[in-house]
Amino acid sequence: MTVQSLALPLLRRLDPERAHRIALAALGAGLGGRAGPHEDDGLSVEALGLRFPNPIGLAAGFDKDARAVRPLARLGFGFVEAGTVTLLPQAGNPRPRLFRLPEEGAVINRMGFNNNGLDRFLDRLARTRAGAPLGVPFGANVGINKEGADPPRDYARLVQALAPHADYLVINLSSPNTPGLRDLQQAARLRDLLDAIVQASPVRPPLLVKLAPDLAFESLPEIVETVVQAGLDGLIVSNTLVARPPGLRGRHAAETGGLSGRPLRRRSTEMLAEVSRLSAGRLTLVGCGGIETGADILEKLQAGAHLVQLYTSFAYEGPALLGRLKRELRDALRDGGWSSIEAARLQAPHAARNS
């Protein structure tokens, strides 16, 4: 019996936000164990000019302030993304703001980009990356403050500051918990924003935009073309869902905020397939939303994803999740007669053909 298997039932009895803080502190203290990084036979992926030992990444939101990047990298993720970080520190929305729906394998959050701000994020990141290589790609996810933000200026400053320290960067325009943020996904505003970022940082790591699953599919062609024409590298599909699926269960089901986990899987995968069709190999795609099994990962890959991310299932199951997912994914590849992730992706009609 592992420390994690003993601790998880206890953490589930606590307020979700308190449990999260304890889990993050335990990881930072080295109590998470070590399962990687190492090359996973048949699971490695080449994307964004980087090599990923496996396609399974940790989504932004778990480690908002880059407190446990190295311990998280050791758990067996193929890549780790920290943030969302804003220029200035902010407390986020009033508590309670994080709610479990265990019946649904889901979480509702209305955190509101609570974080320590860019300066402290950079300090922690500098210390983390001063040692031995992480062994997996690291991404930083950036957003804007709730008050006094100038989006083109602020995103440009964040990208400039973080460019030397991250293997890729993500522009978060899709959190439902910052008023007006999702409006920046409208094509005209998106074009102006991305142009400002690119002009301010002509030399930078790969840059992606994270999209909301609530977007109307009719808006996707213009969004995809705007991202391509701006010279960006990829899209993450998707963030959390504002809409509520019919019949959502749990005593917190009526809480406002972004819904993540199992109820998001179908919508995010359908949107991913459409974005893959529209981008036609011109962008690297990251599938995010509702991943709980190796079959879920394969579904995202065959919908067009090069990589996948998860958060909610990791919060429920802990580090043991990663070993299980990789075993199930290997089994799914073997059962399908595929020797690699790319071989499986190429079987899908809408899968992008670039890496």
NORKA-V837381 format. One record per residue. RES is the residue in three letters. PHI is phi in radians with two decimals (NA if undefined). BURIAL is 1 if it has 16 or more other ideal C-beta (glycine too) atoms within 10 Angstrom, else 0. D_FIRST is the distance of its C-alpha to the first C-alpha in whole Angstrom. Layout:
res,phi,burial,d_first
RES,PHI,BURIAL,D_FIRST
RES,PHI,BURIAL,D_FIRST
This chain:
res,phi,burial,d_first
MET,NA,0,0
THR,-1.57,0,4
VAL,-1.02,0,7
GLN,-1.10,1,8
SER,-1.17,0,6
LEU,-1.33,0,7
ALA,-1.36,1,11
LEU,-1.01,1,12
PRO,-1.05,0,13
LEU,-1.21,0,15
LEU,-1.11,1,16
ARG,-1.18,0,18
ARG,-1.45,0,19
LEU,-1.59,0,21
ASP,-0.88,0,24
PRO,-0.98,1,24
GLU,-1.23,1,25
ARG,-1.14,0,24
ALA,-1.06,1,20
HIS,-1.11,1,21
ARG,-1.07,0,23
ILE,-1.15,0,20
ALA,-1.08,1,18
LEU,-1.15,1,21
ALA,-1.12,0,21
ALA,-1.11,1,17
LEU,-1.09,1,18
GLY,-1.07,1,21
ALA,-1.52,0,20
GLY,1.51,0,18
LEU,-1.61,0,14
GLY,-1.50,1,14
GLY,1.47,1,13
ARG,-2.53,0,15
ALA,-2.28,0,16
GLY,-3.04,1,20
PRO,-1.43,1,23
HIS,-2.75,0,24
GLU,-1.28,0,26
ASP,-1.67,1,25
ASP,-0.96,0,27
GLY,1.38,1,29
LEU,-1.91,1,28
SER,-1.21,1,30
VAL,-2.38,1,32
GLU,-1.83,0,36
ALA,-2.73,1,37
LEU,0.99,1,39
GLY,1.27,0,40
LEU,-2.16,1,36
ARG,-1.85,0,33
PHE,-1.91,1,30
PRO,-1.10,1,27
ASN,-2.72,1,26
PRO,-1.49,1,28
ILE,-1.71,1,25
GLY,-1.92,1,26
LEU,-1.55,1,24
ALA,-1.28,1,27
ALA,-1.07,1,29
GLY,1.97,1,28
PHE,-1.29,1,25
ASP,-2.06,1,26
LYS,-1.14,1,30
ASP,-1.99,1,31
ALA,1.00,1,29
ARG,-1.43,1,27
ALA,-2.41,1,24
VAL,-1.05,1,25
ARG,-1.15,1,24
PRO,-1.03,1,20
LEU,-1.15,1,20
ALA,-1.10,1,22
ARG,-1.39,1,20
LEU,-1.36,1,17
GLY,2.01,1,19
PHE,-1.11,1,22
GLY,-1.41,1,25
PHE,-2.88,1,27
VAL,-2.29,1,26
GLU,-2.10,1,29
ALA,-1.86,1,29
GLY,1.98,1,32
THR,-1.42,1,34
VAL,-1.91,1,36
THR,-1.99,1,40
LEU,-1.00,1,42
LEU,-1.93,1,42
PRO,-1.07,1,39
GLN,-2.66,1,39
ALA,-1.41,0,37
GLY,1.45,1,37
ASN,-1.41,1,38
PRO,-1.07,0,37
ARG,-1.57,0,34
PRO,-1.28,0,33
ARG,-2.52,1,32
LEU,-2.46,1,29
PHE,-2.38,1,28
ARG,-1.53,1,25
LEU,-2.16,1,26
PRO,-1.08,0,23
GLU,-1.07,0,25
GLU,-1.87,1,27
GLY,1.05,1,24
ALA,-2.35,1,26
VAL,-2.43,1,27
ILE,-1.98,1,30
ASN,-2.30,1,31
ARG,-2.36,1,34
MET,-1.10,1,33
GLY,1.46,1,37
PHE,0.94,1,36
ASN,-1.18,1,35
ASN,-2.91,1,34
ASN,-1.48,1,35
GLY,1.59,0,38
LEU,-1.07,1,39
ASP,-1.05,0,40
ARG,-1.24,0,36
PHE,-1.04,1,35
LEU,-1.12,1,37
ASP,-1.04,0,36
ARG,-1.13,1,32
LEU,-1.15,1,33
ALA,-1.07,0,35
ARG,-1.17,0,33
THR,-1.11,1,30
ARG,-1.56,1,32
ALA,-1.32,0,34
GLY,-1.51,0,31
ALA,-1.13,0,30
PRO,-0.97,0,30
LEU,-1.12,1,28
GLY,1.59,0,28
VAL,-2.41,1,28
PRO,-1.07,1,31
PHE,-2.10,1,31
GLY,-2.09,1,33
ALA,-2.09,1,34
ASN,-1.87,1,35
VAL,-2.10,1,38
GLY,-2.51,1,40
ILE,-1.98,1,43
ASN,-1.19,1,43
LYS,-1.18,1,44
GLU,-1.96,0,47
GLY,1.24,0,50
ALA,-1.42,1,48
ASP,-2.07,0,51
PRO,-0.93,1,48
PRO,-1.04,1,50
ARG,-1.15,0,51
ASP,-1.22,1,47
TYR,-1.10,1,45
ALA,-1.08,1,47
ARG,-1.15,1,47
LEU,-1.11,1,43
VAL,-1.12,1,43
GLN,-1.02,0,45
ALA,-1.21,1,43
LEU,-1.63,1,40
ALA,-0.91,1,41
PRO,-1.27,0,41
HIS,-2.00,1,37
ALA,-2.19,1,36
ASP,-1.44,1,36
TYR,-2.73,1,37
LEU,-2.25,1,38
VAL,-2.18,1,37
ILE,-1.56,1,40
ASN,-1.57,1,39
LEU,-1.99,1,41
SER,-2.26,1,39
SER,-1.15,1,38
PRO,-1.44,1,39
ASN,-1.83,1,39
THR,-2.07,1,41
PRO,-0.95,0,45
GLY,1.45,0,47
LEU,-1.10,1,44
ARG,-1.17,1,44
ASP,-1.11,0,48
LEU,-1.22,1,48
GLN,-1.40,1,47
GLN,-1.08,1,50
ALA,-0.96,0,52
ALA,-1.13,0,55
ARG,-1.20,0,52
LEU,-1.10,1,50
ARG,-1.07,1,52
ASP,-1.11,0,54
LEU,-1.12,1,50
LEU,-1.17,1,49
ASP,-1.06,1,53
ALA,-1.12,1,52
ILE,-1.15,1,49
VAL,-1.14,1,50
GLN,-1.14,0,53
ALA,-1.33,1,51
SER,-2.38,1,49
PRO,-1.13,0,51
VAL,-1.92,0,48
ARG,-2.79,1,45
PRO,-1.27,1,41
PRO,-0.91,1,41
LEU,-2.17,1,41
LEU,-2.17,1,40
VAL,-2.03,1,40
LYS,-1.75,1,38
LEU,-1.76,1,40
ALA,-1.53,1,39
PRO,-1.30,1,39
ASP,-1.43,1,41
LEU,-1.04,1,44
ALA,-1.18,0,47
PHE,-1.05,0,47
GLU,-1.13,0,50
SER,-1.50,0,50
LEU,-1.20,1,47
PRO,-0.98,0,50
GLU,-1.21,0,52
ILE,-1.12,1,48
VAL,-1.06,1,47
GLU,-1.13,0,51
THR,-1.09,1,51
VAL,-1.13,1,48
VAL,-1.11,1,49
GLN,-1.14,0,52
ALA,-1.30,1,51
GLY,1.51,0,49
LEU,-1.36,1,46
ASP,-1.85,1,43
GLY,-3.04,1,41
LEU,-2.36,1,39
ILE,-1.85,1,36
VAL,-2.19,1,36
SER,-2.66,1,35
ASN,-1.45,1,34
THR,-1.41,1,34
LEU,-1.78,1,36
VAL,-1.44,0,38
ALA,-1.13,0,39
ARG,-2.02,0,38
PRO,-1.05,0,37
PRO,-1.03,0,39
GLY,1.36,0,37
LEU,-1.04,1,34
ARG,-1.79,0,32
GLY,2.06,0,30
ARG,-1.22,0,32
HIS,-1.84,1,32
ALA,-1.08,1,33
ALA,-1.56,0,37
GLU,-1.14,1,36
THR,-1.44,0,37
GLY,2.29,1,36
GLY,-1.58,1,34
LEU,-1.63,1,32
SER,-2.21,1,29
GLY,1.74,1,27
ARG,-0.91,1,27
PRO,-1.13,1,31
LEU,-1.53,1,32
ARG,-1.01,1,31
ARG,-1.11,0,34
ARG,-1.07,1,37
SER,-1.16,1,35
THR,-1.26,1,35
GLU,-1.09,0,39
MET,-1.16,1,40
LEU,-1.04,1,38
ALA,-1.07,1,40
GLU,-1.20,1,43
VAL,-1.12,1,43
SER,-1.10,1,42
ARG,-1.06,1,45
LEU,-1.24,1,47
SER,-1.38,1,46
ALA,0.86,0,47
GLY,1.47,0,45
ARG,-1.56,1,46
LEU,-2.33,1,43
THR,-1.44,1,39
LEU,-2.01,1,37
VAL,-2.03,1,34
GLY,-1.58,1,33
CYS,-2.50,1,30
GLY,2.39,1,30
GLY,1.41,1,27
ILE,-1.40,1,25
GLU,-2.26,1,22
THR,-2.42,1,22
GLY,-1.08,1,24
ALA,-1.11,0,27
ASP,-1.11,1,27
ILE,-1.11,1,27
LEU,-1.04,1,30
GLU,-1.04,1,32
LYS,-1.12,1,32
LEU,-1.07,1,33
GLN,-1.39,1,36
ALA,-1.49,1,37
GLY,2.17,1,38
ALA,-1.27,1,35
HIS,-1.54,1,35
LEU,-2.42,1,31
VAL,-2.32,1,29
GLN,-2.34,1,27
LEU,-2.53,1,25
TYR,-2.61,1,24
THR,-1.06,1,23
SER,-1.12,1,20
PHE,-1.17,1,18
ALA,-1.11,1,19
TYR,-1.40,1,17
GLU,-1.77,1,14
GLY,1.41,1,14
PRO,-1.03,1,13
ALA,-1.06,1,12
LEU,-0.97,1,15
LEU,-1.14,1,17
GLY,-1.07,0,15
ARG,-1.10,0,16
LEU,-1.08,1,19
LYS,-1.20,1,20
ARG,-1.10,0,20
GLU,-1.16,1,22
LEU,-1.18,1,24
ARG,-1.06,1,25
ASP,-1.09,0,25
ALA,-1.13,1,28
LEU,-1.12,1,30
ARG,-1.09,0,30
ASP,-1.12,0,31
GLY,-1.49,0,33
GLY,1.36,0,35
TRP,-1.80,1,34
SER,-1.59,0,33
SER,-2.73,0,33
ILE,-1.03,1,32
GLU,-1.10,1,36
ALA,-1.08,0,37
ALA,-1.19,1,35
ARG,-1.08,1,37
LEU,-1.24,0,40
GLN,-1.38,0,40
ALA,-1.54,1,40
PRO,-1.10,0,44
HIS,-1.84,1,43
ALA,-1.16,1,41
ALA,-1.15,1,42
ARG,-1.73,0,43
ASN,-1.70,0,43
SER,-2.24,0,40
